[in-house]
Amino acid sequence: MRGHVIAVAAASVLFLVAAKGAHAQPLPDEGLQTIIDSSVRGGVPGVALCVETWDGKVWSGAAGTTAVDNPQPVTPDMPFRLFGLSKLAIAALALTLVDDAELALDDSIGQWIDLALIQNLPHAHEITIRDLIAQTSGIRDYLDEEFVFMTRAEPGRKWRPEELVARAAEGEPFSAPDPEVSYDSHTNYVLLGLAIERAGNAPLAQQLEERIFKPLGMTSTHSWESMAEPSPVHGHVPQFMVRIDVSDIDLSMAWGGGGLLSTAEDVAKMTRGIFEGNLLSGNSRALMTENFRPLDDEEAEYGYGTIRFLSYEPSPIGYSGEGIGFGAVTAWWPETGLIVVVLTNLQAEAHLGILEGVANAVASHRSP
């Protein structure tokens, strides 16, 4: 699970679209559809793609089926599980509380989380809210292979965040808290979610709806709690040359570390709203877009709930998440305002390959 931020092969994408304020280039509609159709022929059950330019031109499309054993076509309005990409929303939510002085980056987590819950976490007294957002706490990831096996054995089990934190305390941490190095751990964002609940005096899912989804017009985004009916999009894990349907696993197993479902268009709205809108103060927006440090991956750097993909020049900022049965990525190029969102219902790195293909297609599609 920890390899979900591996970047794609190097791509030279110097000017993906015209610079902001200039005449925008048209999007290669037919070429974009060809890319996602090709990924389906390559084994991905279903894909949703949204490409948006700085001046509001949007291309949304889908390919494939909702499940390997179901001929129902995927459509752009169907929500996919986001898993790790959910951290972008959770980080932004935490920073809205910081902006409102209801939470402080350098608060100890013991100020906001029950001490009985964290007493067995190594170095808990040293960890701050900043460490959780920036993933510099060194806390072990509860979502390891053993936990995945448990969720496969009990797919309908409802997990409480306290149970997830307790699992993280059972093993050795990655390291002591280190402000210079990030380790991707879902536990950080489960703890952050608990702190958000205490600081905002409301459930995490409710605060996401009120502070993130509604202000950004994300009408097709849901949490592990708010999805009234299961999404028609099923997740799949590749195993011994077949793709196993794992959509019956309850999303509470990810909670604040990855428990959101959304459409590609809504993720694009969230990306634009966080990085370019008025959702955050200038200081908080700068934290998410300008402050990065090494991650446990040579081709990516981690920020405050964000990832900078070093395989591109210039490097986009966003997030890549791979979870049980799904893959998702959003990428925003600050120089041009281009946003690309790819969602797949296969736990593999296909979403990153599609991102590369789309970036190159947009770069090569120039007006005479």
C-alpha positions as CSV (number, residue, x, y, z in Angstrom):
1,M,0.0,0.0,0.0
2,R,2.9,2.4,0.7
3,G,4.0,2.5,-3.0
4,H,0.9,4.4,-4.1
5,V,2.8,7.6,-4.9
6,I,5.3,6.2,-7.3
7,A,5.7,8.7,-10.1
8,V,5.4,7.9,-13.8
9,A,8.3,7.7,-16.2
10,A,9.9,11.1,-16.9
11,A,7.9,13.3,-19.2
12,S,9.0,16.6,-20.6
13,V,5.9,18.8,-20.5
14,L,7.2,22.4,-20.6
15,F,4.1,24.2,-21.7
16,L,1.0,22.0,-21.4
17,V,-1.4,24.7,-22.4
18,A,-0.9,28.4,-23.0
19,A,0.2,30.4,-20.0
20,K,-2.5,31.9,-17.8
21,G,-3.9,35.0,-19.4
22,A,-3.0,34.0,-22.9
23,H,-5.3,32.5,-25.5
24,A,-5.9,28.9,-24.4
25,Q,-5.3,25.9,-26.7
26,P,-8.2,23.6,-27.5
27,L,-8.2,20.2,-25.8
28,P,-7.5,17.1,-28.0
29,D,-11.0,15.5,-27.3
30,E,-10.6,12.5,-29.6
31,G,-7.0,11.9,-28.4
32,L,-8.1,11.9,-24.7
33,Q,-10.8,9.4,-25.3
34,T,-8.3,7.2,-27.2
35,I,-6.0,7.2,-24.2
36,I,-8.6,5.9,-21.8
37,D,-10.0,3.5,-24.3
38,S,-6.5,2.1,-24.7
39,S,-6.1,1.6,-21.0
40,V,-9.3,-0.5,-20.9
41,R,-8.0,-2.6,-23.7
42,G,-4.8,-3.0,-21.6
43,G,-6.8,-4.5,-18.7
44,V,-8.3,-1.6,-16.6
45,P,-12.0,-2.4,-16.1
46,G,-13.1,1.3,-16.0
47,V,-11.7,4.8,-16.1
48,A,-12.9,8.3,-15.6
49,L,-10.9,11.3,-16.8
50,C,-11.3,15.1,-16.4
51,V,-9.0,17.6,-18.0
52,E,-9.5,21.3,-17.3
53,T,-7.7,24.4,-18.6
54,W,-7.0,27.6,-16.7
55,D,-9.9,29.4,-18.5
56,G,-12.5,26.8,-17.7
57,K,-12.4,24.5,-20.7
58,V,-13.3,21.0,-19.4
59,W,-13.2,17.6,-21.1
60,S,-14.8,14.8,-19.2
61,G,-15.0,11.2,-20.4
62,A,-15.1,7.6,-19.3
63,A,-14.3,4.2,-20.7
64,G,-14.8,0.6,-19.7
65,T,-17.3,-1.0,-17.3
66,T,-18.2,-0.7,-13.7
67,A,-17.0,-4.3,-13.0
68,V,-15.3,-7.1,-14.9
69,D,-18.5,-9.2,-14.7
70,N,-20.9,-6.3,-15.4
71,P,-21.3,-4.8,-18.9
72,Q,-22.7,-1.5,-17.4
73,P,-20.5,1.3,-18.9
74,V,-18.7,3.7,-16.6
75,T,-20.0,7.3,-17.0
76,P,-18.3,10.5,-15.9
77,D,-21.0,11.1,-13.2
78,M,-20.1,7.8,-11.3
79,P,-18.1,8.2,-8.1
80,F,-14.9,6.2,-7.5
81,R,-13.3,5.5,-4.2
82,L,-10.4,7.9,-3.8
83,F,-8.4,6.3,-1.0
84,G,-5.1,8.2,-0.5
85,L,-6.3,11.1,-2.7
86,S,-8.8,11.9,0.1
87,K,-5.8,13.3,2.1
88,L,-5.9,16.4,-0.1
89,A,-9.4,17.2,1.2
90,I,-8.6,16.3,4.9
91,A,-5.4,18.5,4.8
92,A,-7.4,21.4,3.4
93,L,-10.1,20.9,6.0
94,A,-7.5,21.0,8.8
95,L,-6.0,24.2,7.4
96,T,-9.4,25.9,7.3
97,L,-9.5,25.4,11.0
98,V,-6.0,26.8,11.3
99,D,-7.1,29.8,9.3
100,D,-10.1,30.3,11.7
101,A,-7.8,29.9,14.8
102,E,-9.6,26.9,16.0
103,L,-6.5,24.7,15.5
104,A,-2.8,25.5,15.4
105,L,-0.2,23.7,13.4
106,D,2.2,23.4,16.4
107,D,-0.4,22.1,18.8
108,S,0.6,18.8,20.4
109,I,-1.8,16.0,19.3
110,G,-2.4,15.4,23.0
111,Q,-4.3,18.7,23.1
112,W,-6.9,17.3,20.7
113,I,-6.8,13.6,20.9
114,D,-7.7,11.5,24.0
115,L,-4.4,10.7,25.8
116,A,-5.6,7.1,26.5
117,L,-5.8,6.5,22.7
118,I,-2.3,7.8,21.9
119,Q,-0.4,6.7,25.0
120,N,1.0,3.7,23.3
121,L,2.1,5.5,20.2
122,P,5.9,6.0,20.2
123,H,7.0,9.6,20.5
124,A,3.3,10.7,20.8
125,H,4.3,13.6,23.1
126,E,6.5,15.1,20.4
127,I,4.0,14.9,17.5
128,T,2.1,18.0,16.4
129,I,-0.8,18.8,14.1
130,R,1.9,20.0,11.6
131,D,3.5,16.6,11.7
132,L,0.2,14.8,10.9
133,I,-0.6,17.0,7.9
134,A,3.0,16.9,6.6
135,Q,3.4,13.2,7.4
136,T,6.5,13.9,9.4
137,S,5.4,12.1,12.5
138,G,7.1,8.8,11.8
139,I,4.0,6.9,12.9
140,R,3.7,3.4,11.5
141,D,1.0,2.8,8.9
142,Y,-1.8,0.6,10.2
143,L,-2.8,-0.2,6.7
144,D,-0.3,-3.0,6.1
145,E,-0.6,-6.3,4.4
146,E,-2.0,-8.0,7.5
147,F,-4.7,-5.3,7.8
148,V,-5.6,-5.8,4.1
149,F,-6.0,-9.5,4.8
150,M,-8.3,-8.7,7.7
151,T,-10.5,-6.5,5.6
152,R,-10.7,-9.1,2.9
153,A,-11.8,-11.7,5.5
154,E,-14.4,-9.4,7.1
155,P,-15.4,-7.0,4.2
156,G,-18.6,-5.7,5.9
157,R,-16.9,-4.8,9.2
158,K,-17.4,-1.2,10.3
159,W,-14.1,0.1,11.6
160,R,-13.8,2.8,14.2
161,P,-10.9,5.2,13.9
162,E,-9.8,4.3,17.4
163,E,-9.3,0.7,16.2
164,L,-7.1,1.9,13.4
165,V,-4.9,3.9,15.7
166,A,-4.6,1.0,18.1
167,R,-3.3,-1.2,15.2
168,A,-0.6,1.4,14.4
169,A,0.6,1.3,18.0
170,E,1.2,-2.4,17.8
171,G,4.4,-2.1,15.7
172,E,7.6,-0.1,15.5
173,P,7.3,3.5,14.0
174,F,9.0,4.4,10.8
175,S,11.1,6.9,12.7
176,A,11.0,9.6,15.4
177,P,9.2,12.8,14.2
178,D,11.4,14.5,11.6
179,P,10.4,17.8,10.0
180,E,12.6,17.1,7.0
181,V,11.4,13.7,5.9
182,S,7.9,12.4,5.2
183,Y,6.6,8.8,5.5
184,D,3.3,8.1,3.9
185,S,1.1,6.7,6.6
186,H,-2.7,6.5,6.7
187,T,-2.5,6.7,10.5
188,N,-1.4,10.3,10.3
189,Y,-4.7,11.3,8.7
190,V,-6.9,9.1,11.0
191,L,-5.3,11.0,13.9
192,L,-5.8,14.3,12.1
193,G,-9.4,13.5,11.5
194,L,-9.9,12.9,15.3
195,A,-8.2,16.2,16.0
196,I,-10.4,18.0,13.5
197,E,-13.5,16.5,15.1
198,R,-12.5,17.9,18.5
199,A,-11.4,21.3,17.2
200,G,-14.4,21.8,14.9
201,N,-16.9,20.3,17.4
202,A,-18.6,18.2,14.7
203,P,-18.1,14.8,13.0
204,L,-15.3,14.7,10.4
205,A,-17.8,13.8,7.6
206,Q,-20.0,16.7,8.5
207,Q,-17.1,19.2,8.5
208,L,-16.0,17.9,5.1
209,E,-19.4,18.6,3.7
210,E,-19.8,22.0,5.2
211,R,-16.2,23.4,4.8
212,I,-15.0,21.7,1.6
213,F,-17.7,20.0,-0.6
214,K,-20.4,22.7,-0.4
215,P,-18.2,25.8,-0.8
216,L,-16.5,24.2,-3.8
217,G,-19.7,22.9,-5.5
218,M,-18.7,19.3,-5.1
219,T,-22.2,17.8,-5.4
220,S,-21.1,14.3,-6.3
221,T,-18.6,13.7,-3.5
222,H,-19.4,11.5,-0.5
223,S,-17.7,10.2,2.6
224,W,-17.6,6.7,4.1
225,E,-20.7,7.8,6.0
226,S,-22.7,9.9,3.6
227,M,-23.0,7.6,0.6
228,A,-26.7,6.5,0.7
229,E,-26.3,3.8,-1.9
230,P,-23.2,1.9,-3.0
231,S,-21.5,3.3,-6.0
232,P,-22.0,1.2,-9.2
233,V,-18.2,1.3,-9.7
234,H,-16.6,-1.8,-8.3
235,G,-13.0,-2.0,-7.3
236,H,-10.6,-4.7,-8.4
237,V,-7.3,-6.2,-7.3
238,P,-5.2,-8.0,-9.8
239,Q,-4.3,-11.5,-8.6
240,F,-2.9,-14.4,-10.6
241,M,-3.8,-13.0,-14.0
242,V,-7.4,-12.2,-12.9
243,R,-9.1,-9.2,-11.4
244,I,-10.8,-9.8,-8.1
245,D,-13.8,-7.7,-7.2
246,V,-13.3,-6.1,-3.7
247,S,-16.1,-3.6,-3.7
248,D,-17.7,-5.2,-0.7
249,I,-15.0,-3.9,1.7
250,D,-16.5,-1.2,3.9
251,L,-14.8,2.1,3.4
252,S,-14.6,2.9,7.1
253,M,-11.4,0.9,7.0
254,A,-9.8,4.0,5.5
255,W,-11.7,6.8,7.4
256,G,-9.7,10.1,7.4
257,G,-6.8,8.4,5.6
258,G,-8.8,7.7,2.4
259,G,-12.5,7.3,2.9
260,L,-13.9,9.5,0.2
261,L,-15.7,8.8,-3.1
262,S,-16.0,11.3,-5.9
263,T,-16.2,11.9,-9.6
264,A,-13.3,13.2,-11.7
265,E,-15.0,16.5,-12.3
266,D,-15.6,17.0,-8.5
267,V,-11.9,16.2,-7.8
268,A,-11.0,18.8,-10.4
269,K,-13.2,21.4,-8.6
270,M,-11.5,20.5,-5.3
271,T,-8.1,20.8,-6.8
272,R,-8.8,24.2,-8.4
273,G,-10.6,25.4,-5.3
274,I,-7.8,24.5,-2.9
275,F,-4.9,25.7,-5.0
276,E,-6.3,28.7,-6.7
277,G,-9.5,29.7,-4.9
278,N,-10.5,31.5,-1.7
279,L,-11.1,28.4,0.4
280,L,-7.8,28.9,2.3
281,S,-5.8,31.9,3.4
282,G,-2.7,32.8,1.4
283,N,-0.5,31.3,4.1
284,S,-2.3,28.0,4.1
285,R,-2.4,27.8,0.3
286,A,1.4,28.4,0.2
287,L,1.9,25.6,2.7
288,M,0.2,23.2,0.3
289,T,1.9,24.4,-2.9
290,E,5.3,25.6,-1.9
291,N,6.7,23.5,0.9
292,F,7.9,20.1,0.1
293,R,10.4,17.5,1.5
294,P,11.6,14.0,0.5
295,L,9.1,11.2,0.6
296,D,9.9,7.5,0.6
297,D,10.0,7.7,-3.2
298,E,12.7,9.3,-5.3
299,E,10.4,10.8,-7.9
300,A,8.0,12.6,-5.5
301,E,8.1,15.1,-2.7
302,Y,5.5,15.5,0.0
303,G,4.0,18.8,1.1
304,Y,1.1,19.6,3.5
305,G,-1.4,17.1,2.1
306,T,0.1,17.4,-1.3
307,I,2.6,15.7,-3.6
308,R,4.9,17.3,-6.1
309,F,5.6,14.9,-9.0
310,L,9.3,15.3,-10.0
311,S,9.0,13.3,-13.2
312,Y,7.6,16.3,-15.1
313,E,9.2,19.6,-16.0
314,P,7.7,21.8,-14.7
315,S,6.5,19.6,-11.8
316,P,2.7,19.5,-11.1
317,I,1.3,19.4,-7.6
318,G,-1.6,17.2,-6.5
319,Y,-2.0,13.8,-5.0
320,S,-1.9,10.1,-6.1
321,G,-3.7,7.4,-4.2
322,E,-3.8,3.7,-4.6
323,G,-6.1,1.7,-2.4
324,I,-7.9,-1.6,-2.3
325,G,-9.3,-1.9,-5.8
326,F,-8.8,1.6,-7.0
327,G,-6.3,4.1,-8.3
328,A,-6.6,7.9,-8.4
329,V,-4.5,11.0,-9.2
330,T,-5.0,14.7,-9.6
331,A,-2.3,17.0,-11.0
332,W,-2.2,20.8,-11.2
333,W,0.4,22.7,-13.1
334,P,0.8,26.1,-11.4
335,E,2.4,27.7,-14.5
336,T,-0.5,26.9,-16.8
337,G,-3.5,26.1,-14.6
338,L,-4.0,22.7,-16.3
339,I,-5.6,20.1,-14.1
340,V,-5.8,16.4,-15.0
341,V,-7.8,13.9,-12.9
342,V,-7.7,10.2,-13.5
343,L,-9.8,7.6,-11.6
344,T,-9.6,3.9,-12.2
345,N,-11.3,0.9,-10.6
346,L,-8.1,-1.2,-10.6
347,Q,-5.5,-1.3,-7.8
348,A,-2.4,-0.8,-10.0
349,E,-0.4,2.1,-11.4
350,A,-2.6,2.5,-14.5
351,H,-3.8,5.9,-13.4
352,L,-0.3,7.2,-13.4
353,G,0.3,5.9,-16.9
354,I,-2.9,7.6,-18.1
355,L,-1.8,10.9,-16.5
356,E,1.5,10.8,-18.5
357,G,-0.3,10.0,-21.7
358,V,-2.8,12.9,-21.2
359,A,-0.1,15.3,-20.3
360,N,1.9,14.5,-23.4
361,A,-1.3,14.6,-25.6
362,V,-2.2,18.1,-24.3
363,A,1.4,19.3,-24.8
364,S,1.6,18.1,-28.4
365,H,-1.9,19.5,-29.3
366,R,-1.1,23.0,-30.4
367,S,-3.0,25.4,-32.6
368,P,-1.2,26.4,-35.8
